[in-house]
């Protein structure tokens, strides 16, 4: 587990507030002055009841959604002060995302899907493909390079999605129910690979899950309830 006195904060969220309109002139406060600090290389699981705001929190931390108030710093960079174009570049260079659904591009092979973030970053096609080959091998998908998403099993598609999230060696990985669509054995394999690769890369992992086994593998487990983390 990452120790606070030995580590550099990679995520610092301060007094986050987020509300949504509800009914006539009413609001639902999803986040209520929430604070969170995560350290470099730390793996943290966020659990909570459905509708408690876990995915909203993840979106806000990643700069994909704005807060009503409060601030988020990732790698000592202020998210709320960045323009949209700068945020997009920052996410491509420093962040990785894994969702419950793989979001692979149907017309791209496994290799092309995984190489895409590296190409967007500006790497030459050959270099991007070489990096994609290497990480797909780590994910046990060397024999699936030319397969399209519809030719892959559910577990293979999710491993491909994780490879895509990790290809640029991001410092922070956001994972929202990454094993939610998988059977128990596939979920175990996928989660172990993801967490192992994050550890070997020294990446911070922020994981939202309903899976108690997966949450239990993290360094810390926090529960979102009443708009705050406990």
C-alpha positions in Angstrom: 0.0 0.0 0.0 1.2 3.5 -0.8 2.4 5.4 2.3 1.5 9.0 2.5 4.8 10.1 3.9 6.8 8.4 1.1 4.6 9.2 -1.9 3.7 12.1 -4.1 -0.1 12.9 -4.3 -1.3 12.1 -7.8 -5.0 13.0 -7.1 -6.2 15.7 -4.8 -9.9 16.5 -4.7 -11.0 19.2 -2.3 -14.6 20.0 -1.1 -16.3 18.7 -4.3 -20.0 19.5 -4.7 -22.2 18.2 -7.5 -26.0 18.5 -7.7 -28.5 17.6 -10.4 -32.0 19.1 -10.9 -34.8 17.0 -9.5 -38.5 17.6 -9.8 -39.9 21.1 -9.5 -37.1 23.4 -8.3 -35.5 20.6 -6.4 -32.0 19.2 -6.5 -30.2 16.0 -5.7 -26.8 16.6 -4.1 -24.6 13.7 -5.3 -21.3 15.0 -3.9 -21.3 17.0 -0.7 -17.9 18.7 0.0 -16.1 15.5 -0.8 -12.3 15.3 -0.2 -10.0 12.7 -1.5 -6.2 12.3 -1.8 -4.5 9.4 -3.7 -0.8 8.7 -3.9 1.4 7.7 -6.7 1.1 4.0 -7.3 -1.8 3.5 -4.9 -4.8 1.4 -5.9 -8.1 2.5 -4.4 -11.5 0.9 -4.8 -14.7 3.0 -4.5 -17.8 1.1 -3.6 -21.4 2.2 -2.7 -25.0 1.7 -3.5 -26.3 2.1 -7.0 -27.0 5.8 -7.6 -24.7 7.0 -4.9 -22.6 8.9 -7.4 -19.6 6.7 -7.9 -19.4 7.1 -11.7 -20.1 10.8 -11.4 -17.2 11.1 -9.0 -14.9 9.2 -11.4 -16.0 11.5 -14.3 -15.3 14.6 -12.3 -11.9 13.4 -11.1 -10.9 12.6 -14.7 -12.0 16.0 -15.9 -14.8 14.6 -18.0 -17.5 16.4 -16.0 -17.4 19.7 -14.1 -18.2 20.2 -10.5 -20.5 22.9 -9.0 -17.7 23.8 -6.7 -14.5 22.4 -5.3 -11.3 21.6 -7.1 -9.4 18.6 -8.6 -5.7 18.4 -9.1 -4.2 15.5 -11.1 -0.4 15.2 -11.1 -0.3 18.7 -9.6 -2.3 20.1 -12.5 -5.6 21.9 -11.9 -8.4 20.3 -13.9 -11.0 23.1 -13.5 -8.5 25.7 -14.9 -7.8 23.8 -18.2 -9.6 24.5 -21.4 -11.3 21.6 -23.1 -8.5 21.2 -25.7 -5.8 21.1 -23.0 -7.9 18.7 -21.0 -8.2 16.3 -24.0 -4.4 16.4 -24.5 -3.8 15.9 -20.8 -6.1 12.9 -20.7 -4.4 11.3 -23.8 -0.9 11.8 -22.3 -1.4 11.0 -18.7 -4.7 9.2 -18.0 -6.2 5.8 -19.0 -9.8 4.7 -18.9 -11.5 1.3 -18.6 -15.3 1.0 -18.6 -17.8 -1.8 -18.1 -18.3 -1.9 -21.8 -15.1 -2.1 -23.9 -15.9 0.7 -26.3 -13.6 -0.8 -29.0 -14.1 0.4 -32.5 -15.9 -2.3 -34.5 -14.0 -1.7 -37.8 -10.6 -1.8 -36.2 -8.6 -4.9 -35.3 -7.3 -5.5 -31.8 -4.0 -4.2 -32.8 -5.4 -1.1 -34.4 -7.7 -0.4 -31.4 -4.9 -0.6 -28.9 -2.5 1.4 -31.0 -4.9 4.3 -31.5 -4.2 6.3 -28.4 -0.5 6.2 -29.2 -1.1 7.4 -32.7 -3.3 10.2 -31.3 -0.4 11.1 -29.0 1.7 11.6 -32.1 3.7 8.4 -32.4 4.5 7.1 -35.8 2.3 4.2 -36.9 5.2 1.7 -36.7 6.2 2.7 -33.2 2.5 2.7 -32.0 2.0 -0.7 -33.5 5.2 -2.0 -31.8 4.0 -0.7 -28.4 0.5 -2.2 -29.0 2.1 -5.6 -29.9 4.1 -5.6 -26.7 1.2 -4.8 -24.4 -1.2 -7.2 -26.2 1.4 -9.9 -25.5 1.3 -9.0 -21.8 -2.4 -9.4 -21.9 -2.2 -12.8 -23.5 -3.6 -11.6 -26.9 -0.7 -12.2 -29.3 -2.8 -14.6 -31.3 -5.7 -12.1 -31.6 -3.9 -9.2 -33.2 -5.9 -9.2 -36.5 -9.3 -10.1 -34.9 -12.1 -7.6 -34.8 -14.0 -7.0 -31.6 -16.9 -9.2 -32.7 -14.4 -12.1 -33.1 -13.2 -11.8 -29.5 -14.7 -13.2 -26.3 -16.0 -10.9 -23.6 -12.9 -11.3 -21.6 -10.6 -10.8 -24.6 -12.4 -7.6 -25.5 -12.0 -6.3 -22.0 -8.3 -7.2 -21.9 -7.9 -5.4 -25.2 -9.6 -2.4 -23.7 -7.2 -2.4 -20.8 -4.3 -2.7 -23.2 -5.6 0.4 -25.0 -5.9 2.2 -21.7 -2.3 1.4 -20.7 -0.5 1.8 -24.0 0.7 5.4 -23.3 1.9 4.3 -19.8 -0.5 6.8 -18.1 0.2 7.8 -14.5 -3.5 7.4 -13.5 -6.0 4.8 -14.5 -9.8 5.3 -14.0 -11.7 2.0 -14.1 -15.5 2.0 -13.9 -17.0 -1.5 -13.2 -14.3 -3.0 -15.5 -15.4 -6.6 -14.9 -19.2 -5.9 -14.6 -20.1 -7.7 -17.9 -17.8 -10.7 -17.4 -18.4 -14.1 -15.8 -16.6 -14.9 -12.6 -13.5 -16.5 -14.0 -13.0 -13.9 -16.8 -13.5 -11.2 -14.2 -10.8 -12.7 -12.0 -8.3 -13.0 -14.9 -9.0 -9.5 -16.2 -8.8 -7.8 -12.8 -5.6 -9.5 -11.9 -4.0 -8.5 -15.2 -5.1 -4.9 -14.9 -3.9 -4.5 -11.3 -0.7 -6.3 -12.0 0.2 -4.1 -15.0 -0.8 -0.9 -13.0 1.6 -2.0 -10.2 4.4 -2.8 -12.6 4.0 0.7 -14.3 3.7 2.5 -11.0 0.3 3.9 -12.0 -2.4 5.1 -9.6 -5.6 3.0 -10.1 -9.0 4.4 -9.1 -11.5 1.7 -9.4 -15.3 1.8 -9.1 -16.9 -1.6 -8.5 -19.7 -3.5 -6.9 -17.5 -6.6 -6.9 -16.3 -7.2 -3.3 -13.5 -9.6 -4.3 -12.1 -7.0 -6.8 -12.5 -4.2 -4.2 -10.7 -6.3 -1.7 -7.6 -6.5 -3.9 -7.0 -2.7 -3.8 -4.7 -1.0 -1.3 -7.7 1.0 0.1 -11.4 0.5 -0.1 -13.7 3.6 0.3 -17.5 3.7 0.3 -19.4 6.7 -1.2 -22.5 7.4 0.9 -24.3 10.6 1.5 -22.1 12.4 -0.9 -18.9 11.7 1.0 -16.3 8.9 1.2 -15.9 6.8 4.2 
